[in-house]
Amino acid sequence: MEWINLSEETSIETIKKLSSEHPVLIFKHSTRCSISSAALSRLERNWDMEKMSHVKAYYLDLLSYRNISNQIAESFNVHHESPQVLLIKDGECIYHASHMGITFAELAKKC
C-alpha cells in the first residue's frame, strides 16, 4: 500500500478536487495508540492493489498534525475519532469508520 503523507492544511482542498476523479482514502493514525496501530496493520495486510488501484490513500499522523485532523472533521462534517478512515468522493465524505470497524471489505464495497 502506498501512502501519501498528509502534512499540509492545503491538502484538504487538493483531496476534494482529486476525489472528483478518484476515491480518496484518509487514514487518521495515532502513533501512540495500540488500537490505531492494529487497525492500520490490518488494513495494510488486507489491501488489494488490484481492486483498489484507483484509490488515492492519504495517511495522517494526527499527533503531529492535530490541526489538520480538526480541519478534516470540520471540512467533511465527521466527528473526530482515532483511528479513523474517511472515504471521499466528489468532495464529500461518503463513508467513515473508526477503531476495529475499519475493514478493507467495507471500504472496497464503497469504492
Gaussian input, Z-matrix of N, CA and C with variables (Angstrom, degrees):
# hf/3-21g

backbone

0 1
 N
 C     1     B1
 C     2     B2     1     A1
 N     3     B3     2     A2     1     D1
 C     4     B4     3     A3     2     D2
 C     5     B5     4     A4     3     D3
 N     6     B6     5     A5     4     D4
 C     7     B7     6     A6     5     D5
 C     8     B8     7     A7     6     D6
 N     9     B9     8     A8     7     D7
 C    10    B10     9     A9     8     D8
 C    11    B11    10    A10     9     D9
 N    12    B12    11    A11    10    D10
 C    13    B13    12    A12    11    D11
 C    14    B14    13    A13    12    D12
 N    15    B15    14    A14    13    D13
 C    16    B16    15    A15    14    D14
 C    17    B17    16    A16    15    D15
 N    18    B18    17    A17    16    D16
 C    19    B19    18    A18    17    D17
 C    20    B20    19    A19    18    D18
 N    21    B21    20    A20    19    D19
 C    22    B22    21    A21    20    D20
 C    23    B23    22    A22    21    D21
 N    24    B24    23    A23    22    D22
 C    25    B25    24    A24    23    D23
 C    26    B26    25    A25    24    D24
 N    27    B27    26    A26    25    D25
 C    28    B28    27    A27    26    D26
 C    29    B29    28    A28    27    D27
 N    30    B30    29    A29    28    D28
 C    31    B31    30    A30    29    D29
 C    32    B32    31    A31    30    D30
 N    33    B33    32    A32    31    D31
 C    34    B34    33    A33    32    D32
 C    35    B35    34    A34    33    D33
 N    36    B36    35    A35    34    D34
 C    37    B37    36    A36    35    D35
 C    38    B38    37    A37    36    D36
 N    39    B39    38    A38    37    D37
 C    40    B40    39    A39    38    D38
 C    41    B41    40    A40    39    D39
 N    42    B42    41    A41    40    D40
 C    43    B43    42    A42    41    D41
 C    44    B44    43    A43    42    D42
 N    45    B45    44    A44    43    D43
 C    46    B46    45    A45    44    D44
 C    47    B47    46    A46    45    D45
 N    48    B48    47    A47    46    D46
 C    49    B49    48    A48    47    D47
 C    50    B50    49    A49    48    D48
 N    51    B51    50    A50    49    D49
 C    52    B52    51    A51    50    D50
 C    53    B53    52    A52    51    D51
 N    54    B54    53    A53    52    D52
 C    55    B55    54    A54    53    D53
 C    56    B56    55    A55    54    D54
 N    57    B57    56    A56    55    D55
 C    58    B58    57    A57    56    D56
 C    59    B59    58    A58    57    D57
 N    60    B60    59    A59    58    D58
 C    61    B61    60    A60    59    D59
 C    62    B62    61    A61    60    D60
 N    63    B63    62    A62    61    D61
 C    64    B64    63    A63    62    D62
 C    65    B65    64    A64    63    D63
 N    66    B66    65    A65    64    D64
 C    67    B67    66    A66    65    D65
 C    68    B68    67    A67    66    D66
 N    69    B69    68    A68    67    D67
 C    70    B70    69    A69    68    D68
 C    71    B71    70    A70    69    D69
 N    72    B72    71    A71    70    D70
 C    73    B73    72    A72    71    D71
 C    74    B74    73    A73    72    D72
 N    75    B75    74    A74    73    D73
 C    76    B76    75    A75    74    D74
 C    77    B77    76    A76    75    D75
 N    78    B78    77    A77    76    D76
 C    79    B79    78    A78    77    D77
 C    80    B80    79    A79    78    D78
 N    81    B81    80    A80    79    D79
 C    82    B82    81    A81    80    D80
 C    83    B83    82    A82    81    D81
 N    84    B84    83    A83    82    D82
 C    85    B85    84    A84    83    D83
 C    86    B86    85    A85    84    D84
 N    87    B87    86    A86    85    D85
 C    88    B88    87    A87    86    D86
 C    89    B89    88    A88    87    D87
 N    90    B90    89    A89    88    D88
 C    91    B91    90    A90    89    D89
 C    92    B92    91    A91    90    D90
 N    93    B93    92    A92    91    D91
 C    94    B94    93    A93    92    D92
 C    95    B95    94    A94    93    D93
 N    96    B96    95    A95    94    D94
 C    97    B97    96    A96    95    D95
 C    98    B98    97    A97    96    D96
 N    99    B99    98    A98    97    D97
 C   100   B100    99    A99    98    D98
 C   101   B101   100   A100    99    D99
 N   102   B102   101   A101   100   D100
 C   103   B103   102   A102   101   D101
 C   104   B104   103   A103   102   D102
 N   105   B105   104   A104   103   D103
 C   106   B106   105   A105   104   D104
 C   107   B107   106   A106   105   D105
 N   108   B108   107   A107   106   D106
 C   109   B109   108   A108   107   D107
 C   110   B110   109   A109   108   D108
 N   111   B111   110   A110   109   D109
 C   112   B112   111   A111   110   D110
 C   113   B113   112   A112   111   D111
 N   114   B114   113   A113   112   D112
 C   115   B115   114   A114   113   D113
 C   116   B116   115   A115   114   D114
 N   117   B117   116   A116   115   D115
 C   118   B118   117   A117   116   D116
 C   119   B119   118   A118   117   D117
 N   120   B120   119   A119   118   D118
 C   121   B121   120   A120   119   D119
 C   122   B122   121   A121   120   D120
 N   123   B123   122   A122   121   D121
 C   124   B124   123   A123   122   D122
 C   125   B125   124   A124   123   D123
 N   126   B126   125   A125   124   D124
 C   127   B127   126   A126   125   D125
 C   128   B128   127   A127   126   D126
 N   129   B129   128   A128   127   D127
 C   130   B130   129   A129   128   D128
 C   131   B131   130   A130   129   D129
 N   132   B132   131   A131   130   D130
 C   133   B133   132   A132   131   D131
 C   134   B134   133   A133   132   D132
 N   135   B135   134   A134   133   D133
 C   136   B136   135   A135   134   D134
 C   137   B137   136   A136   135   D135
 N   138   B138   137   A137   136   D136
 C   139   B139   138   A138   137   D137
 C   140   B140   139   A139   138   D138
 N   141   B141   140   A140   139   D139
 C   142   B142   141   A141   140   D140
 C   143   B143   142   A142   141   D141
 N   144   B144   143   A143   142   D142
 C   145   B145   144   A144   143   D143
 C   146   B146   145   A145   144   D144
 N   147   B147   146   A146   145   D145
 C   148   B148   147   A147   146   D146
 C   149   B149   148   A148   147   D147
 N   150   B150   149   A149   148   D148
 C   151   B151   150   A150   149   D149
 C   152   B152   151   A151   150   D150
 N   153   B153   152   A152   151   D151
 C   154   B154   153   A153   152   D152
 C   155   B155   154   A154   153   D153
 N   156   B156   155   A155   154   D154
 C   157   B157   156   A156   155   D155
 C   158   B158   157   A157   156   D156
 N   159   B159   158   A158   157   D157
 C   160   B160   159   A159   158   D158
 C   161   B161   160   A160   159   D159
 N   162   B162   161   A161   160   D160
 C   163   B163   162   A162   161   D161
 C   164   B164   163   A163   162   D162
 N   165   B165   164   A164   163   D163
 C   166   B166   165   A165   164   D164
 C   167   B167   166   A166   165   D165
 N   168   B168   167   A167   166   D166
 C   169   B169   168   A168   167   D167
 C   170   B170   169   A169   168   D168
 N   171   B171   170   A170   169   D169
 C   172   B172   171   A171   170   D170
 C   173   B173   172   A172   171   D171
 N   174   B174   173   A173   172   D172
 C   175   B175   174   A174   173   D173
 C   176   B176   175   A175   174   D174
 N   177   B177   176   A176   175   D175
 C   178   B178   177   A177   176   D176
 C   179   B179   178   A178   177   D177
 N   180   B180   179   A179   178   D178
 C   181   B181   180   A180   179   D179
 C   182   B182   181   A181   180   D180
 N   183   B183   182   A182   181   D181
 C   184   B184   183   A183   182   D182
 C   185   B185   184   A184   183   D183
 N   186   B186   185   A185   184   D184
 C   187   B187   186   A186   185   D185
 C   188   B188   187   A187   186   D186
 N   189   B189   188   A188   187   D187
 C   190   B190   189   A189   188   D188
 C   191   B191   190   A190   189   D189
 N   192   B192   191   A191   190   D190
 C   193   B193   192   A192   191   D191
 C   194   B194   193   A193   192   D192
 N   195   B195   194   A194   193   D193
 C   196   B196   195   A195   194   D194
 C   197   B197   196   A196   195   D195
 N   198   B198   197   A197   196   D196
 C   199   B199   198   A198   197   D197
 C   200   B200   199   A199   198   D198
 N   201   B201   200   A200   199   D199
 C   202   B202   201   A201   200   D200
 C   203   B203   202   A202   201   D201
 N   204   B204   203   A203   202   D202
 C   205   B205   204   A204   203   D203
 C   206   B206   205   A205   204   D204
 N   207   B207   206   A206   205   D205
 C   208   B208   207   A207   206   D206
 C   209   B209   208   A208   207   D207
 N   210   B210   209   A209   208   D208
 C   211   B211   210   A210   209   D209
 C   212   B212   211   A211   210   D210
 N   213   B213   212   A212   211   D211
 C   214   B214   213   A213   212   D212
 C   215   B215   214   A214   213   D213
 N   216   B216   215   A215   214   D214
 C   217   B217   216   A216   215   D215
 C   218   B218   217   A217   216   D216
 N   219   B219   218   A218   217   D217
 C   220   B220   219   A219   218   D218
 C   221   B221   220   A220   219   D219
 N   222   B222   221   A221   220   D220
 C   223   B223   222   A222   221   D221
 C   224   B224   223   A223   222   D222
 N   225   B225   224   A224   223   D223
 C   226   B226   225   A225   224   D224
 C   227   B227   226   A226   225   D225
 N   228   B228   227   A227   226   D226
 C   229   B229   228   A228   227   D227
 C   230   B230   229   A229   228   D228
 N   231   B231   230   A230   229   D229
 C   232   B232   231   A231   230   D230
 C   233   B233   232   A232   231   D231
 N   234   B234   233   A233   232   D232
 C   235   B235   234   A234   233   D233
 C   236   B236   235   A235   234   D234
 N   237   B237   236   A236   235   D235
 C   238   B238   237   A237   236   D236
 C   239   B239   238   A238   237   D237
 N   240   B240   239   A239   238   D238
 C   241   B241   240   A240   239   D239
 C   242   B242   241   A241   240   D240
 N   243   B243   242   A242   241   D241
 C   244   B244   243   A243   242   D242
 C   245   B245   244   A244   243   D243
 N   246   B246   245   A245   244   D244
 C   247   B247   246   A246   245   D245
 C   248   B248   247   A247   246   D246
 N   249   B249   248   A248   247   D247
 C   250   B250   249   A249   248   D248
 C   251   B251   250   A250   249   D249
 N   252   B252   251   A251   250   D250
 C   253   B253   252   A252   251   D251
 C   254   B254   253   A253   252   D252
 N   255   B255   254   A254   253   D253
 C   256   B256   255   A255   254   D254
 C   257   B257   256   A256   255   D255
 N   258   B258   257   A257   256   D256
 C   259   B259   258   A258   257   D257
 C   260   B260   259   A259   258   D258
 N   261   B261   260   A260   259   D259
 C   262   B262   261   A261   260   D260
 C   263   B263   262   A262   261   D261
 N   264   B264   263   A263   262   D262
 C   265   B265   264   A264   263   D263
 C   266   B266   265   A265   264   D264
 N   267   B267   266   A266   265   D265
 C   268   B268   267   A267   266   D266
 C   269   B269   268   A268   267   D267
 N   270   B270   269   A269   268   D268
 C   271   B271   270   A270   269   D269
 C   272   B272   271   A271   270   D270
 N   273   B273   272   A272   271   D271
 C   274   B274   273   A273   272   D272
 C   275   B275   274   A274   273   D273
 N   276   B276   275   A275   274   D274
 C   277   B277   276   A276   275   D275
 C   278   B278   277   A277   276   D276
 N   279   B279   278   A278   277   D277
 C   280   B280   279   A279   278   D278
 C   281   B281   280   A280   279   D279
 N   282   B282   281   A281   280   D280
 C   283   B283   282   A282   281   D281
 C   284   B284   283   A283   282   D282
 N   285   B285   284   A284   283   D283
 C   286   B286   285   A285   284   D284
 C   287   B287   286   A286   285   D285
 N   288   B288   287   A287   286   D286
 C   289   B289   288   A288   287   D287
 C   290   B290   289   A289   288   D288
 N   291   B291   290   A290   289   D289
 C   292   B292   291   A291   290   D290
 C   293   B293   292   A292   291   D291
 N   294   B294   293   A293   292   D292
 C   295   B295   294   A294   293   D293
 C   296   B296   295   A295   294   D294
 N   297   B297   296   A296   295   D295
 C   298   B298   297   A297   296   D296
 C   299   B299   298   A298   297   D297
 N   300   B300   299   A299   298   D298
 C   301   B301   300   A300   299   D299
 C   302   B302   301   A301   300   D300
 N   303   B303   302   A302   301   D301
 C   304   B304   303   A303   302   D302
 C   305   B305   304   A304   303   D303
 N   306   B306   305   A305   304   D304
 C   307   B307   306   A306   305   D305
 C   308   B308   307   A307   306   D306
 N   309   B309   308   A308   307   D307
 C   310   B310   309   A309   308   D308
 C   311   B311   310   A310   309   D309
 N   312   B312   311   A311   310   D310
 C   313   B313   312   A312   311   D311
 C   314   B314   313   A313   312   D312
 N   315   B315   314   A314   313   D313
 C   316   B316   315   A315   314   D314
 C   317   B317   316   A316   315   D315
 N   318   B318   317   A317   316   D316
 C   319   B319   318   A318   317   D317
 C   320   B320   319   A319   318   D318
 N   321   B321   320   A320   319   D319
 C   322   B322   321   A321   320   D320
 C   323   B323   322   A322   321   D321
 N   324   B324   323   A323   322   D322
 C   325   B325   324   A324   323   D323
 C   326   B326   325   A325   324   D324
 N   327   B327   326   A326   325   D325
 C   328   B328   327   A327   326   D326
 C   329   B329   328   A328   327   D327
 N   330   B330   329   A329   328   D328
 C   331   B331   330   A330   329   D329
 C   332   B332   331   A331   330   D330

   B1=1.4464
   B2=1.5201
   B3=1.3106
   B4=1.4599
   B5=1.5235
   B6=1.3280
   B7=1.4573
   B8=1.5189
   B9=1.3056
   B10=1.4560
   B11=1.5266
   B12=1.3380
   B13=1.4648
   B14=1.5175
   B15=1.3047
   B16=1.4557
   B17=1.5177
   B18=1.3337
   B19=1.4620
   B20=1.5278
   B21=1.3215
   B22=1.4589
   B23=1.5330
   B24=1.3067
   B25=1.4682
   B26=1.5232
   B27=1.3161
   B28=1.4620
   B29=1.5310
   B30=1.3153
   B31=1.4646
   B32=1.5252
   B33=1.3145
   B34=1.4697
   B35=1.5310
   B36=1.3174
   B37=1.4716
   B38=1.5224
   B39=1.3255
   B40=1.4658
   B41=1.5227
   B42=1.3169
   B43=1.4728
   B44=1.5231
   B45=1.3168
   B46=1.4657
   B47=1.5247
   B48=1.3272
   B49=1.4660
   B50=1.5262
   B51=1.3229
   B52=1.4734
   B53=1.5229
   B54=1.3186
   B55=1.4663
   B56=1.5260
   B57=1.3242
   B58=1.4674
   B59=1.5253
   B60=1.3342
   B61=1.4626
   B62=1.5307
   B63=1.3274
   B64=1.4668
   B65=1.5244
   B66=1.3207
   B67=1.4684
   B68=1.5383
   B69=1.3079
   B70=1.4616
   B71=1.5224
   B72=1.3202
   B73=1.4565
   B74=1.5212
   B75=1.3146
   B76=1.4688
   B77=1.5218
   B78=1.3265
   B79=1.4613
   B80=1.5173
   B81=1.3363
   B82=1.4641
   B83=1.5298
   B84=1.3349
   B85=1.4625
   B86=1.5234
   B87=1.3179
   B88=1.4604
   B89=1.5213
   B90=1.3191
   B91=1.4634
   B92=1.5286
   B93=1.3172
   B94=1.4704
   B95=1.5239
   B96=1.3223
   B97=1.4596
   B98=1.5318
   B99=1.3108
   B100=1.4662
   B101=1.5310
   B102=1.3176
   B103=1.4664
   B104=1.5267
   B105=1.3184
   B106=1.4603
   B107=1.5256
   B108=1.3247
   B109=1.4684
   B110=1.5251
   B111=1.3157
   B112=1.4688
   B113=1.5298
   B114=1.3284
   B115=1.4724
   B116=1.5241
   B117=1.3237
   B118=1.4597
   B119=1.5243
   B120=1.3181
   B121=1.4648
   B122=1.5267
   B123=1.3141
   B124=1.4620
   B125=1.5309
   B126=1.3217
   B127=1.4549
   B128=1.5297
   B129=1.3071
   B130=1.4651
   B131=1.5321
   B132=1.3197
   B133=1.4723
   B134=1.5209
   B135=1.3283
   B136=1.4570
   B137=1.5286
   B138=1.3088
   B139=1.4600
   B140=1.5262
   B141=1.2959
   B142=1.4645
   B143=1.5294
   B144=1.3354
   B145=1.4586
   B146=1.5216
   B147=1.3058
   B148=1.4593
   B149=1.5317
   B150=1.3221
   B151=1.4668
   B152=1.5293
   B153=1.3233
   B154=1.4646
   B155=1.5353
   B156=1.3175
   B157=1.4641
   B158=1.5281
   B159=1.3161
   B160=1.4578
   B161=1.5336
   B162=1.3137
   B163=1.4656
   B164=1.5255
   B165=1.3175
   B166=1.4610
   B167=1.5255
   B168=1.3321
   B169=1.4672
   B170=1.5268
   B171=1.3269
   B172=1.4629
   B173=1.5253
   B174=1.3231
   B175=1.4599
   B176=1.5264
   B177=1.3206
   B178=1.4584
   B179=1.5247
   B180=1.3272
   B181=1.4650
   B182=1.5223
   B183=1.3264
   B184=1.4531
   B185=1.5199
   B186=1.3186
   B187=1.4641
   B188=1.5263
   B189=1.3244
   B190=1.4625
   B191=1.5147
   B192=1.3333
   B193=1.4651
   B194=1.5241
   B195=1.3115
   B196=1.4618
   B197=1.5312
   B198=1.3370
   B199=1.4606
   B200=1.5357
   B201=1.3148
   B202=1.4610
   B203=1.5255
   B204=1.3117
   B205=1.4614
   B206=1.5249
   B207=1.3183
   B208=1.4674
   B209=1.5263
   B210=1.3163
   B211=1.4589
   B212=1.5321
   B213=1.3177
   B214=1.4714
   B215=1.5252
   B216=1.3236
   B217=1.4703
   B218=1.5271
   B219=1.3147
   B220=1.4651
   B221=1.5284
   B222=1.3242
   B223=1.4715
   B224=1.5226
   B225=1.3320
   B226=1.4626
   B227=1.5304
   B228=1.3301
   B229=1.4630
   B230=1.5357
   B231=1.3372
   B232=1.4664
   B233=1.5250
   B234=1.3056
   B235=1.4584
   B236=1.5266
   B237=1.3231
   B238=1.4616
   B239=1.5194
   B240=1.3322
   B241=1.4524
   B242=1.5168
   B243=1.3119
   B244=1.4586
   B245=1.5265
   B246=1.3063
   B247=1.4610
   B248=1.5228
   B249=1.3279
   B250=1.4648
   B251=1.5270
   B252=1.3250
   B253=1.4581
   B254=1.5140
   B255=1.3199
   B256=1.4520
   B257=1.5179
   B258=1.3048
   B259=1.4540
   B260=1.5263
   B261=1.3292
   B262=1.4523
   B263=1.5308
   B264=1.3312
   B265=1.4619
   B266=1.5213
   B267=1.3218
   B268=1.4654
   B269=1.5248
   B270=1.3275
   B271=1.4602
   B272=1.5087
   B273=1.3232
   B274=1.4651
   B275=1.5255
   B276=1.3138
   B277=1.4619
   B278=1.5252
   B279=1.3370
   B280=1.4672
   B281=1.5244
   B282=1.3395
   B283=1.4667
   B284=1.5213
   B285=1.3167
   B286=1.4660
   B287=1.5249
   B288=1.3129
   B289=1.4639
   B290=1.5248
   B291=1.3151
   B292=1.4581
   B293=1.5247
   B294=1.2995
   B295=1.4536
   B296=1.5383
   B297=1.3081
   B298=1.4643
   B299=1.5349
   B300=1.3204
   B301=1.4595
   B302=1.5260
   B303=1.3277
   B304=1.4620
   B305=1.5234
   B306=1.3356
   B307=1.4664
   B308=1.5211
   B309=1.3226
   B310=1.4548
   B311=1.5193
   B312=1.3274
   B313=1.4740
   B314=1.5361
   B315=1.3096
   B316=1.4655
   B317=1.5263
   B318=1.3217
   B319=1.4589
   B320=1.5273
   B321=1.3231
   B322=1.4703
   B323=1.5224
   B324=1.3216
   B325=1.4712
   B326=1.5170
   B327=1.3140
   B328=1.4575
   B329=1.5269
   B330=1.3157
   B331=1.4695
   B332=1.4980
   A1=108.12
   A2=116.51
   A3=121.17
   A4=110.09
   A5=115.07
   A6=121.21
   A7=110.80
   A8=115.99
   A9=122.78
   A10=105.02
   A11=116.91
   A12=119.74
   A13=110.40
   A14=114.47
   A15=122.11
   A16=107.22
   A17=115.61
   A18=119.27
   A19=113.26
   A20=117.05
   A21=121.47
   A22=109.15
   A23=116.77
   A24=120.47
   A25=111.58
   A26=117.41
   A27=121.06
   A28=111.89
   A29=117.00
   A30=120.97
   A31=112.50
   A32=117.99
   A33=120.63
   A34=109.69
   A35=117.43
   A36=120.57
   A37=110.51
   A38=117.22
   A39=121.40
   A40=110.26
   A41=116.33
   A42=121.54
   A43=110.29
   A44=117.20
   A45=120.22
   A46=110.99
   A47=116.87
   A48=120.90
   A49=111.21
   A50=116.76
   A51=121.18
   A52=111.83
   A53=115.72
   A54=119.80
   A55=113.08
   A56=117.23
   A57=118.96
   A58=110.59
   A59=116.81
   A60=122.04
   A61=112.48
   A62=116.39
   A63=123.15
   A64=108.82
   A65=117.84
   A66=118.20
   A67=109.03
   A68=115.95
   A69=121.71
   A70=108.58
   A71=115.32
   A72=122.47
   A73=108.53
   A74=116.47
   A75=121.47
   A76=107.21
   A77=116.14
   A78=121.27
   A79=107.63
   A80=116.20
   A81=122.35
   A82=107.65
   A83=114.90
   A84=121.00
   A85=111.81
   A86=115.07
   A87=121.33
   A88=107.47
   A89=116.26
   A90=120.94
   A91=113.12
   A92=118.17
   A93=121.57
   A94=113.47
   A95=116.81
   A96=120.33
   A97=110.83
   A98=117.19
   A99=121.05
   A100=111.78
   A101=117.60
   A102=120.07
   A103=109.84
   A104=116.41
   A105=120.55
   A106=110.18
   A107=116.93
   A108=120.77
   A109=111.27
   A110=117.18
   A111=121.13
   A112=110.63
   A113=117.31
   A114=120.90
   A115=110.85
   A116=116.86
   A117=121.34
   A118=110.75
   A119=116.52
   A120=121.35
   A121=111.27
   A122=116.75
   A123=120.81
   A124=110.90
   A125=116.58
   A126=120.12
   A127=110.66
   A128=116.83
   A129=120.43
   A130=112.00
   A131=117.45
   A132=120.71
   A133=112.06
   A134=117.11
   A135=121.57
   A136=114.06
   A137=116.83
   A138=121.18
   A139=109.73
   A140=117.01
   A141=123.55
   A142=107.69
   A143=115.90
   A144=120.03
   A145=112.35
   A146=117.53
   A147=120.48
   A148=110.96
   A149=116.12
   A150=120.69
   A151=112.58
   A152=116.00
   A153=119.59
   A154=113.40
   A155=118.05
   A156=120.45
   A157=112.44
   A158=117.73
   A159=122.12
   A160=112.90
   A161=117.91
   A162=121.91
   A163=110.19
   A164=116.35
   A165=121.78
   A166=106.64
   A167=117.18
   A168=121.53
   A169=110.64
   A170=115.32
   A171=122.43
   A172=109.82
   A173=115.11
   A174=123.80
   A175=108.12
   A176=116.46
   A177=121.39
   A178=110.07
   A179=116.08
   A180=122.07
   A181=105.39
   A182=115.61
   A183=118.03
   A184=113.40
   A185=119.04
   A186=119.06
   A187=110.68
   A188=116.17
   A189=120.41
   A190=112.62
   A191=116.25
   A192=120.70
   A193=111.20
   A194=116.17
   A195=120.75
   A196=111.67
   A197=116.15
   A198=119.63
   A199=110.99
   A200=117.89
   A201=121.19
   A202=109.85
   A203=116.87
   A204=120.47
   A205=110.41
   A206=116.51
   A207=120.68
   A208=110.98
   A209=116.58
   A210=120.93
   A211=110.79
   A212=117.00
   A213=121.28
   A214=109.87
   A215=116.38
   A216=120.71
   A217=110.75
   A218=116.47
   A219=120.80
   A220=111.73
   A221=116.98
   A222=121.19
   A223=113.01
   A224=115.89
   A225=119.69
   A226=112.96
   A227=115.80
   A228=122.11
   A229=112.82
   A230=114.90
   A231=121.02
   A232=108.43
   A233=115.26
   A234=121.36
   A235=108.75
   A236=117.60
   A237=121.81
   A238=110.95
   A239=115.73
   A240=122.25
   A241=107.61
   A242=115.60
   A243=120.43
   A244=108.93
   A245=116.14
   A246=128.71
   A247=110.16
   A248=113.96
   A249=118.92
   A250=109.10
   A251=116.45
   A252=121.72
   A253=108.29
   A254=114.33
   A255=122.16
   A256=106.93
   A257=116.25
   A258=121.81
   A259=106.72
   A260=115.52
   A261=121.96
   A262=109.26
   A263=115.62
   A264=122.58
   A265=107.77
   A266=115.88
   A267=121.69
   A268=112.44
   A269=115.57
   A270=121.22
   A271=116.18
   A272=117.33
   A273=122.05
   A274=111.10
   A275=115.75
   A276=120.41
   A277=107.89
   A278=115.93
   A279=119.75
   A280=111.87
   A281=116.39
   A282=120.34
   A283=107.88
   A284=115.68
   A285=120.12
   A286=108.49
   A287=114.41
   A288=121.15
   A289=108.14
   A290=115.33
   A291=119.37
   A292=110.94
   A293=113.40
   A294=123.34
   A295=111.25
   A296=117.88
   A297=119.77
   A298=112.43
   A299=116.66
   A300=121.30
   A301=112.05
   A302=116.66
   A303=122.00
   A304=108.08
   A305=116.12
   A306=119.98
   A307=110.40
   A308=114.89
   A309=120.28
   A310=110.61
   A311=117.05
   A312=121.21
   A313=111.02
   A314=117.53
   A315=120.49
   A316=111.44
   A317=116.80
   A318=119.51
   A319=110.93
   A320=116.66
   A321=120.97
   A322=110.93
   A323=117.69
   A324=121.04
   A325=111.48
   A326=117.11
   A327=122.06
   A328=113.00
   A329=116.17
   A330=119.85
   A331=110.53
   D1=131.72
   D2=-179.58
   D3=-105.84
   D4=112.79
   D5=-179.49
   D6=-91.58
   D7=144.59
   D8=169.87
   D9=-104.76
   D10=120.50
   D11=-179.16
   D12=-68.86
   D13=132.35
   D14=179.12
   D15=-101.60
   D16=104.37
   D17=-175.19
   D18=-137.14
   D19=4.95
   D20=179.69
   D21=-125.35
   D22=134.15
   D23=179.42
   D24=-60.83
   D25=-30.98
   D26=-179.79
   D27=-68.11
   D28=-15.03
   D29=179.64
   D30=-65.29
   D31=-23.98
   D32=179.79
   D33=-62.22
   D34=-43.62
   D35=177.68
   D36=-66.75
   D37=-38.02
   D38=176.53
   D39=-60.88
   D40=-44.18
   D41=179.09
   D42=-61.31
   D43=-44.24
   D44=179.18
   D45=-59.31
   D46=-43.08
   D47=179.37
   D48=-67.19
   D49=-46.07
   D50=179.13
   D51=-59.27
   D52=-33.80
   D53=-174.20
   D54=-69.65
   D55=-9.45
   D56=174.37
   D57=-80.43
   D58=-16.63
   D59=178.64
   D60=-105.13
   D61=-36.44
   D62=-176.69
   D63=-141.96
   D64=147.84
   D65=170.33
   D66=-63.46
   D67=145.39
   D68=178.94
   D69=-122.44
   D70=129.51
   D71=177.41
   D72=-103.38
   D73=134.26
   D74=171.78
   D75=-117.85
   D76=125.60
   D77=174.68
   D78=-111.13
   D79=116.33
   D80=177.81
   D81=-95.73
   D82=117.28
   D83=-171.48
   D84=-121.21
   D85=132.51
   D86=171.73
   D87=-98.37
   D88=113.69
   D89=-176.91
   D90=-69.28
   D91=-9.22
   D92=178.97
   D93=-101.41
   D94=1.86
   D95=-173.23
   D96=-110.91
   D97=125.00
   D98=-179.31
   D99=-67.86
   D100=-33.05
   D101=177.77
   D102=-66.97
   D103=-40.17
   D104=177.95
   D105=-63.42
   D106=-43.38
   D107=178.18
   D108=-63.01
   D109=-39.95
   D110=179.14
   D111=-66.28
   D112=-42.45
   D113=179.72
   D114=-64.99
   D115=-41.45
   D116=177.93
   D117=-63.58
   D118=-47.14
   D119=-179.84
   D120=-60.84
   D121=-44.05
   D122=-179.48
   D123=-64.27
   D124=-41.44
   D125=178.45
   D126=-63.71
   D127=-45.38
   D128=-179.57
   D129=-65.04
   D130=-39.50
   D131=179.30
   D132=-64.73
   D133=-34.08
   D134=-175.90
   D135=-94.18
   D136=-7.97
   D137=-176.48
   D138=-61.03
   D139=129.35
   D140=-179.88
   D141=-110.42
   D142=104.00
   D143=-176.88
   D144=-60.78
   D145=-33.34
   D146=-179.72
   D147=-63.66
   D148=-44.90
   D149=-179.72
   D150=-74.46
   D151=-29.86
   D152=-169.46
   D153=-116.28
   D154=19.88
   D155=-177.38
   D156=-61.85
   D157=-22.80
   D158=-179.18
   D159=-84.47
   D160=-5.38
   D161=-177.58
   D162=-93.60
   D163=130.70
   D164=173.54
   D165=-91.80
   D166=126.20
   D167=-174.60
   D168=-112.06
   D169=121.02
   D170=178.46
   D171=-107.90
   D172=140.93
   D173=-179.79
   D174=-116.27
   D175=127.50
   D176=177.61
   D177=-118.40
   D178=119.32
   D179=170.27
   D180=-81.96
   D181=96.54
   D182=-170.72
   D183=-72.06
   D184=-17.59
   D185=176.08
   D186=-72.49
   D187=-34.44
   D188=178.05
   D189=-82.16
   D190=-27.28
   D191=-174.07
   D192=-131.20
   D193=54.51
   D194=-178.84
   D195=-59.90
   D196=-33.34
   D197=178.85
   D198=-61.89
   D199=-36.85
   D200=177.97
   D201=-70.81
   D202=-38.88
   D203=176.65
   D204=-59.39
   D205=-43.65
   D206=177.87
   D207=-64.06
   D208=-39.58
   D209=178.77
   D210=-65.11
   D211=-38.57
   D212=177.20
   D213=-61.37
   D214=-47.90
   D215=179.79
   D216=-57.46
   D217=-43.95
   D218=-179.24
   D219=-71.32
   D220=-45.90
   D221=-176.13
   D222=-64.24
   D223=-35.95
   D224=-175.51
   D225=-107.93
   D226=6.95
   D227=175.46
   D228=54.57
   D229=49.84
   D230=176.43
   D231=-126.22
   D232=146.22
   D233=176.36
   D234=-71.75
   D235=132.80
   D236=179.43
   D237=-64.86
   D238=131.43
   D239=170.58
   D240=-140.77
   D241=166.41
   D242=179.16
   D243=-148.50
   D244=125.88
   D245=-5.64
   D246=-71.63
   D247=162.85
   D248=-178.92
   D249=-153.74
   D250=141.76
   D251=169.85
   D252=-116.84
   D253=145.45
   D254=173.71
   D255=-129.57
   D256=138.34
   D257=174.81
   D258=-111.41
   D259=121.99
   D260=-174.93
   D261=-110.94
   D262=128.68
   D263=174.05
   D264=-136.17
   D265=134.90
   D266=179.18
   D267=50.85
   D268=39.66
   D269=175.95
   D270=78.82
   D271=2.38
   D272=-177.26
   D273=-122.17
   D274=148.67
   D275=173.32
   D276=-79.66
   D277=114.29
   D278=-178.74
   D279=-98.36
   D280=-10.92
   D281=-179.39
   D282=-161.46
   D283=141.28
   D284=171.09
   D285=-149.01
   D286=150.68
   D287=179.35
   D288=-149.49
   D289=161.45
   D290=179.58
   D291=-139.18
   D292=166.36
   D293=177.47
   D294=50.17
   D295=-133.33
   D296=-176.07
   D297=-80.37
   D298=1.89
   D299=172.07
   D300=-77.48
   D301=-7.24
   D302=178.38
   D303=-79.50
   D304=110.88
   D305=179.30
   D306=-136.33
   D307=146.05
   D308=176.23
   D309=-60.80
   D310=-42.41
   D311=-176.55
   D312=-57.26
   D313=-44.45
   D314=-179.88
   D315=-68.14
   D316=-40.39
   D317=177.73
   D318=-63.50
   D319=-42.70
   D320=-179.41
   D321=-61.75
   D322=-36.60
   D323=178.26
   D324=-62.61
   D325=-34.71
   D326=-175.48
   D327=-82.46
   D328=-16.60
   D329=-178.59
   D330=-89.49

